[in-house]
């Protein structure tokens, strides 16, 4: 009887250990969008704004301080790396991974494109005015 109980416990423990093994599952997506690719640093800004508007403004300040550095970079991968290094000041590692997923799916691309369209429409309306604020539909 004792042998059966020990055998049962070993079997149950073995099942628990086997069920705790990590299984990597990969997801591949392909998105056909009607909008253009948007700069990654703008998409990151939108993500940070959704997380916390304070992060957004601190990020804008940091990108502004490093604008010369951004202009010197020609490779998209290097710009991505720079944006990720700036983002680490505001987000935990788990949030960074979540942001990377959102960037890979181009979730914020449509929002950035919408702001581009708003700017394009309003700069044509005001001719040489490139800075404007839209508050509640009033410019």
C-alpha positions in Angstrom: 0.0 0.0 0.0 2.8 2.4 0.9 4.4 1.7 -2.5 1.2 2.7 -4.3 0.9 6.0 -2.4 4.6 6.8 -3.1 4.1 6.0 -6.8 1.0 8.2 -6.9 2.8 11.1 -5.3 5.7 10.8 -7.7 3.4 10.7 -10.7 1.4 13.7 -9.5 4.6 15.7 -8.8 6.0 14.7 -12.2 2.8 16.0 -13.9 3.0 19.3 -12.0 6.7 19.8 -13.0 5.9 18.9 -16.6 3.0 21.4 -16.8 5.2 24.2 -15.5 7.7 23.9 -18.4 7.7 27.1 -20.4 6.5 26.7 -24.0 7.4 29.6 -26.4 4.6 30.4 -28.8 5.3 32.8 -31.6 2.8 35.0 -33.4 3.4 36.4 -36.8 1.3 39.2 -38.1 1.0 41.0 -41.4 -0.8 44.3 -41.6 -1.9 46.0 -44.8 -2.6 49.6 -44.0 -3.7 52.5 -46.1 -1.4 54.9 -44.3 2.4 55.5 -44.7 5.0 54.3 -42.3 5.4 56.8 -39.5 8.6 57.7 -37.6 9.1 55.3 -34.7 10.0 58.1 -32.3 6.5 59.6 -32.9 4.8 56.3 -32.3 6.8 55.9 -29.0 5.6 59.4 -28.0 2.0 58.3 -28.5 2.5 55.1 -26.5 4.0 57.2 -23.7 1.1 59.6 -23.8 -1.3 56.7 -23.3 0.7 55.4 -20.4 1.1 58.8 -18.7 1.0 62.3 -20.2 3.9 63.3 -17.9 6.0 60.7 -19.6 5.0 62.1 -23.0 6.2 65.6 -22.1 9.5 64.4 -20.5 10.1 62.3 -23.7 9.4 65.3 -25.9 11.9 67.3 -23.9 14.6 64.6 -24.1 14.1 64.1 -27.9 14.3 67.9 -28.3 17.6 68.0 -26.3 18.9 65.2 -28.6 17.6 66.5 -31.9 21.1 67.0 -33.3 21.8 63.4 -32.5 18.6 62.2 -34.2 19.5 64.2 -37.4 22.9 62.6 -37.6 21.5 59.1 -37.5 20.6 57.7 -41.0 19.9 54.0 -40.2 16.4 53.2 -38.9 17.8 50.6 -36.5 20.1 53.2 -34.9 17.1 55.5 -34.5 15.1 52.7 -33.0 17.9 51.9 -30.5 18.2 55.6 -29.5 14.4 55.8 -28.9 14.5 52.6 -26.9 17.3 54.0 -24.7 15.3 57.2 -24.1 12.2 55.1 -23.3 13.9 53.1 -20.6 14.0 56.3 -18.5 10.2 56.2 -18.2 9.1 52.5 -18.5 9.8 49.3 -16.7 11.2 46.4 -18.7 7.8 44.8 -18.9 6.3 48.0 -20.3 9.1 48.3 -22.8 8.3 44.8 -24.1 4.7 45.7 -24.4 5.6 48.9 -26.2 7.8 46.9 -28.6 4.9 44.7 -29.4 2.7 47.7 -30.1 5.4 49.2 -32.3 5.8 46.0 -34.2 2.1 45.9 -34.9 2.1 49.6 -35.8 -0.7 50.3 -33.4 0.1 54.0 -33.1 0.9 54.5 -36.7 -2.7 55.4 -37.6 -2.8 58.0 -34.7 0.4 59.6 -35.8 -0.8 59.7 -39.4 -4.1 61.3 -38.3 -2.0 64.1 -36.6 0.0 64.5 -39.8 -3.2 64.9 -41.8 -4.5 67.5 -39.3 -1.3 69.4 -39.5 -1.3 69.2 -43.3 -4.9 70.5 -43.5 -4.3 73.3 -41.0 -0.9 74.5 -42.4 -2.6 74.9 -45.8 -5.3 76.9 -44.2 -2.9 79.2 -42.3 -0.3 79.3 -45.2 3.0 79.9 -43.5 2.0 78.9 -39.9 3.5 75.6 -39.0 2.8 75.7 -35.3 -0.8 75.6 -34.0 -2.9 74.1 -31.2 -6.3 72.5 -31.7 -8.3 72.8 -28.5 -11.8 71.4 -28.7 -11.9 71.8 -32.4 -10.9 75.4 -32.3 -7.5 76.5 -33.6 
